[in-house]
Amino acid sequence: QVQLVESGGGLVQPGGSLRLSCAASGRSFSSDHMAWFRQAPGSTRELVATITNGGSTNYADSVKGRFIISRDHAKNTVFLQMNGLKPQDTAVYYCNTHPARVNWGRGTQVTVSS
């Protein structure tokens, strides 16, 4: 069964950092482009960052310069390093292929608040 499991979220003060992980199982995702998405309360899910199977990255303007997406092919895992967190980054964060073709996981909650 193909599955994506996000972890690493939590409560952090503005300006703080978190590192999210997305563990994929059921098959290898090495040939897939991958992405992180987020959904804030009352909002639609939005694309945050993408990484190709070759390692090229792209970011939403709102997180550019603060977030870094990376992947470990051997571990079938994708990461999102989030620095300089702002209250508007508060959301549930999800990973998926890009474009999204796998059933969505439960996500991991990130709350930025003082």
Phi, psi and chi 1 to 4 in degrees:
 res  aa     phi    psi   chi1   chi2   chi3   chi4
   1 GLN       -  125.2  179.9 -177.7   -3.1      -
   2 VAL   -75.2  130.8  176.2      -      -      -
   3 GLN  -146.2  144.6 -166.2  173.6   12.0      -
   4 LEU  -121.9  127.9  -61.6  168.3      -      -
   5 VAL  -126.1  115.1  178.7      -      -      -
   6 GLU   -92.2  146.8  -58.9   91.0   -9.9      -
   7 SER  -154.1  169.2   63.0      -      -      -
   8 GLY   104.9   -4.0      -      -      -      -
   9 GLY   -72.6  176.8      -      -      -      -
  10 GLY   165.5 -169.2      -      -      -      -
  11 LEU   -98.9  128.5  172.9   63.5      -      -
  12 VAL  -141.3  149.6   63.5      -      -      -
  13 GLN   -78.2  155.4  -67.5 -173.2  -20.0      -
  14 PRO   -53.6  137.0  -28.2   36.8      -      -
  15 GLY    90.8   -9.5      -      -      -      -
  16 GLY   -80.7 -177.0      -      -      -      -
  17 SER  -132.0  151.6  -62.3      -      -      -
  18 LEU  -143.5  153.7  -76.1  172.6      -      -
  19 ARG  -122.8  115.5 -171.1 -171.9 -166.2 -146.5
  20 LEU   -92.4  147.9  -53.3 -175.7      -      -
  21 SER  -125.0  148.7  -62.1      -      -      -
  22 CYS  -132.1  108.2  169.6      -      -      -
  23 ALA   -95.1  121.4      -      -      -      -
  24 ALA  -100.6  142.8      -      -      -      -
  25 SER  -143.2  165.7   60.4      -      -      -
  26 GLY    99.9  -28.5      -      -      -      -
  27 ARG  -167.1  169.3   64.7  167.9  176.8   85.5
  28 SER   -78.4  138.3  172.0      -      -      -
  29 PHE  -107.0   14.6  -76.6   75.8      -      -
  30 SER   -61.6  -29.4  -66.5      -      -      -
  31 SER   -89.3   -4.6   61.6      -      -      -
  32 ASP   -91.7  145.4  -67.8  -85.6      -      -
  33 HIS   -77.1  142.2  -55.2  -38.1      -      -
  34 MET  -123.8  162.8  -60.3  -65.0  -65.8      -
  35 ALA  -153.8  156.9      -      -      -      -
  36 TRP  -107.9  139.1  -77.7   95.6      -      -
  37 PHE  -125.9  164.7  -57.2   79.0      -      -
  38 ARG  -146.1  153.4   67.7 -174.7 -179.1 -172.7
  39 GLN  -137.4  115.8 -173.7  167.1   16.9      -
  40 ALA   -88.0  157.2      -      -      -      -
  41 PRO   -54.7  130.7  -25.7   34.7      -      -
  42 GLY    77.0    5.9      -      -      -      -
  43 SER  -121.5  162.9  -60.2      -      -      -
  44 THR   -81.3  160.8   58.1      -      -      -
  45 ARG   -68.0  135.2 -170.3  171.2  -68.5  160.7
  46 GLU  -124.8  151.6   64.6  171.9  -15.5      -
  47 LEU   -79.1  130.9 -179.1   64.0      -      -
  48 VAL  -105.1  -49.0  174.0      -      -      -
  49 ALA  -156.5  149.0      -      -      -      -
  50 THR  -129.2  153.6   64.1      -      -      -
  51 ILE  -141.2  129.9 -175.0  165.2      -      -
  52 THR   -78.4  172.4   68.0      -      -      -
  53 ASN   -66.1  -18.2   51.4   16.2      -      -
  54 GLY   -95.3   -3.9      -      -      -      -
  55 GLY   100.6    2.5      -      -      -      -
  56 SER   -73.8  141.9  -63.8      -      -      -
  57 THR  -121.7  157.4   59.4      -      -      -
  58 ASN  -149.6  151.4 -155.0   -2.2      -      -
  59 TYR  -136.9  149.2  -59.8   91.4      -      -
  60 ALA   -64.9  148.0      -      -      -      -
  61 ASP   -57.4  -32.6  -73.1  -16.7      -      -
  62 SER   -68.1  -19.1   59.1      -      -      -
  63 VAL  -119.7   -3.6  -53.4      -      -      -
  64 LYS   -59.5  132.9 -160.5  170.1  -65.8 -176.7
  65 GLY    88.2  -10.1      -      -      -      -
  66 ARG  -117.4  -34.0  -60.8 -172.6  -64.0  122.5
  67 PHE  -106.6  148.8  -70.1   11.3      -      -
  68 ILE  -133.8  122.5  -59.1  171.6      -      -
  69 ILE   -97.7  140.7 -173.9  171.0      -      -
  70 SER  -149.1  171.4   61.7      -      -      -
  71 ARG  -148.4  155.3   65.4 -168.2  -59.8  170.7
  72 ASP  -124.4  103.5 -175.4  -30.8      -      -
  73 HIS   -61.7  -38.9  -73.0  -68.3      -      -
  74 ALA   -63.4  -33.4      -      -      -      -
  75 LYS   -96.7   -0.4  -64.6 -177.7  178.2  179.2
  76 ASN    53.9   42.8 -137.4   20.1      -      -
  77 THR  -131.5  143.3  -59.5      -      -      -
  78 VAL  -118.9  143.7 -178.3      -      -      -
  79 PHE  -122.3  156.9  -56.5   97.9      -      -
  80 LEU  -137.2  107.7 -173.7   67.1      -      -
  81 GLN   -87.0  121.6  177.2   66.6   43.0      -
  82 MET  -116.4  117.4  -55.0 -171.9  -62.9      -
  83 ASN  -117.6  161.3  -57.2  -44.0      -      -
  84 GLY    55.2   44.3      -      -      -      -
  85 LEU   -64.5  144.1  -76.8  160.7      -      -
  86 LYS  -121.2  156.3  -56.2  175.7 -179.4 -179.4
  87 PRO   -54.1  -33.5  -29.2   37.0      -      -
  88 GLN   -72.3   -4.9   52.2  -96.6   46.2      -
  89 ASP   -83.9   -7.6  -65.3  -41.2      -      -
  90 THR   -59.4  123.7  -65.1      -      -      -
  91 ALA  -178.6  171.0      -      -      -      -
  92 VAL   -90.7  128.6  179.4      -      -      -
  93 TYR  -104.2  134.6  -75.7   71.4      -      -
  94 TYR  -127.6  152.8  -55.8   85.8      -      -
  95 CYS  -116.6  159.8   69.5      -      -      -
  96 ASN  -167.9  174.2 -150.5  -48.2      -      -
  97 THR   -69.0  166.5   57.2      -      -      -
  98 HIS  -130.8  108.6 -177.5   60.6      -      -
  99 PRO   -71.9  161.3   24.9  -34.3      -      -
 100 ALA   -68.8  119.9      -      -      -      -
 101 ARG  -129.7   -6.1  -67.8 -168.3  -60.1  -90.1
 102 VAL  -105.5  150.4  178.6      -      -      -
 103 ASN   -54.7  136.4  -71.7  -21.3      -      -
 104 TRP   -67.3  140.8  -66.8   96.2      -      -
 105 GLY   -79.3 -170.1      -      -      -      -
 106 ARG   -82.8  -14.0  -61.5  178.8   66.9  176.1
 107 GLY    78.1  175.2      -      -      -      -
 108 THR  -134.4  132.3 -175.2      -      -      -
 109 GLN   -80.8  129.5  174.7   71.3   48.6      -
 110 VAL  -117.3  123.5  171.8      -      -      -
 111 THR  -124.0  122.8  -57.1      -      -      -
 112 VAL  -112.2  111.4 -174.8      -      -      -
 113 SER  -159.4  147.7  174.4      -      -      -
 114 SER   -93.4      -   55.2      -      -      -
